[in-house]
Amino acid sequence: MVSLSLLSLSATFSRSRLHFIPRLSLPSSLSSVRRTTRRNGPPARLSSSWPPPSCPPLDSHSFGSSTSRNSSSSVPCGGAAVADGDDLVVLGIETSCDDTAAAVVRGDGQILSQVVSSQADLLVLYGGVAPKVAEAAHAEAIDQVVEEALSKANLTARDLSAVAVTIGPGLSLCLRVGVRKARNIAGLFCKPIVGVHHMEAHALVARIVQQDLQFPFLALLISGGHNLLILARSLGQYVQLGTTIDDAIGEAYDKTAKWLGLDLRTSGGPAIEKLALEGDAESVKFSTPMKQHKDCNFSYAGLKTQVRLAIESRNINAQIPISSATTQDRSDRADIAASFQRVAVLHLEERCERAIVWAMEMEPSLKYLVVSGGVASNKYVRSRLDQVVKRKSLELVCPPPSLCTDNGVMIAWTGIEHFRMGRFDPPPPADEPEDAMYDLRPRWPLGEEHVKGRSEARSLRTARLHPSLTSIIQESLQKQS
């Protein structure tokens, strides 16, 4: 791993949060986005020529000095040349769900800017993510978010080495907004484009803040839509030890918070964590999910049902906000919140303990458990998992909260990691039509499933799944050898 500069994340980068209400890449065998001239036309393959003939020649003041590994003797044109190592400068764009984010990151790990446009008010208004509403909010925010990220970095798009963008997994309507913007910038300024796997980015962002975090490591990725335990053996090579068979822990937190009448403007996780401090975590006897299944998979649908029944039995009215609840009503809600959180996190602990054993059988040199994703911001989650890793003589690595939730930094950094390996696409056409079709990957596995990880209880839909990132990269490497 290239040496990283450990940052004081609270002081050395510019981060801002905007609020709006609406009125890639990999080898050529898996180009992140494909172009068509019409929506119903056949996809057109990206040209393998490098640089594209439409790019003007480089001038003598090009930024950087060396070319990309999978380029020819030339470098991308129209401004800054492809830099090597620490001199890379990459714009990352993230629009996979409900936050519009962009950031500029250097190859040495320095975060030059970070901007996030939150849809928190819309989540409260609609009771969750409404895909079309989220798409409209992304479309309204994306130009300003990207412009501000570049401005705060004191750069223009011409100064970039490449553009990285999330292509999956996520909501197709939302992914499309970010990909369209990234391809517009890359096309206009003749920049390579890197398609990024959202969950891989959550795992790899820890390598910015932990200088000695090298492969292999174990990662627990927990958010509103995902519960994932992976063994990261090398860049792009992941073994899936466990995943959710129904709902993710973040979804369970959000629903519990909603049923308890909590303020969802900061999402359900922080609201539950705060209220749980007032409650008795042993007062409500919820059952730990999947105790009978000795694997590393997760399930939160049953726990959600238990919580809903407990709330109904105490006649808690979610229409009465917690701020207006009586003393007894608030106490009941706090007890449920604390009891739910204890069991929800206990489920994580049990799965992580087993995953560590499995991972160390494959990689005895394992030293780290990375915990990332929005739920990883929860202090109770961190403290409980820290006890787990200490019992196993490992070290817990958690990015700061601003890098746990969806952000552009993780996309830019993952783009940098793959760019160094030559995994990117050449610039798209500058005149790409507005109705171009993109190869988005809303359901895209990260790693290949471990043989022990196939749960008999699994109920996950498998239709329309893309091949995993790991299998795609393995196939590409085999073709190159």
MOMODA-V587233 format. One record per backbone hydrogen bond with DSSP energy under -0.5 kcal/mol. NH is the residue of the N-H (numbers start at 1). CO is the residue of the C=O. If there is no record, write none. Layout:
# MOMODA-V587233
nh->(NH;NH)
co->(CO;CO)
This chain:
# MOMODA-V587233
nh->(5;6;9;11;12;14;15;16;18;20;26;30;31;32;35;41;44;55;62;71;80;81;87;88;90;91;92;93;94;100;101;101;102;103;104;105;106;107;107;108;109;112;112;113;114;115;116;117;118;118;119;123;124;125;126;127;128;130;131;134;135;136;137;138;139;140;141;142;145;146;147;148;149;150;151;152;153;154;155;159;160;161;162;163;164;165;166;167;168;169;170;171;175;176;177;177;178;179;180;181;182;183;184;185;186;187;188;189;190;191;192;193;194;195;196;198;198;201;202;203;204;205;206;207;208;209;210;211;213;214;216;217;218;219;220;221;221;222;222;223;228;229;230;230;231;232;232;233;233;234;237;238;239;240;240;241;241;242;244;245;250;251;252;253;254;255;256;257;258;259;260;261;262;264;267;270;271;272;273;274;275;276;277;277;278;279;281;283;285;286;291;293;294;295;296;298;300;304;305;306;307;308;309;310;311;312;313;314;315;316;318;320;321;322;324;325;330;331;332;333;334;335;336;337;338;339;340;341;342;343;344;345;346;347;348;349;350;351;352;353;354;355;356;357;358;359;360;361;362;362;363;366;367;369;370;371;372;372;375;376;376;377;378;382;383;384;385;386;387;388;389;390;391;392;393;394;395;397;399;403;404;404;405;411;412;413;414;415;416;417;418;419;420;421;421;422;423;424;425;432;436;440;441;444;445;448;450;453;454;455;458;465;466;469;470;472;473;474;475;476;477;478;479;480;481)
co->(108;4;7;8;8;112;13;114;116;118;24;27;28;24;44;38;35;52;59;68;158;63;84;85;105;162;103;164;101;117;94;99;115;92;113;90;110;86;88;86;106;104;110;104;14;102;16;100;18;116;98;119;120;121;122;123;123;128;129;130;131;132;133;134;135;136;137;138;141;142;143;144;145;146;147;148;149;151;150;156;157;89;89;192;91;194;93;196;196;441;442;96;171;172;173;174;174;175;176;177;178;179;180;181;182;183;184;185;187;186;161;425;163;193;165;168;196;197;198;199;200;201;203;204;205;205;206;209;210;212;232;232;368;230;370;219;228;220;372;226;221;242;219;228;239;217;230;231;237;237;234;236;231;238;448;229;239;229;227;298;223;223;248;249;250;251;252;253;254;255;256;258;257;262;264;266;267;268;269;270;271;272;273;274;275;276;279;280;283;284;288;290;292;293;241;243;247;300;301;302;303;304;305;306;307;308;309;310;312;311;316;317;319;261;321;322;326;327;328;329;330;331;332;333;334;335;336;337;338;339;340;341;342;343;344;345;346;347;348;349;350;351;352;353;354;355;356;357;358;359;359;363;216;395;218;397;220;370;222;222;373;374;375;378;379;380;381;382;383;384;385;386;387;388;390;389;367;369;371;400;400;401;401;407;408;409;410;411;412;413;414;415;416;417;418;419;418;422;193;429;433;438;167;442;466;238;240;450;451;453;455;462;443;445;446;468;469;470;471;472;473;474;475;476;477)
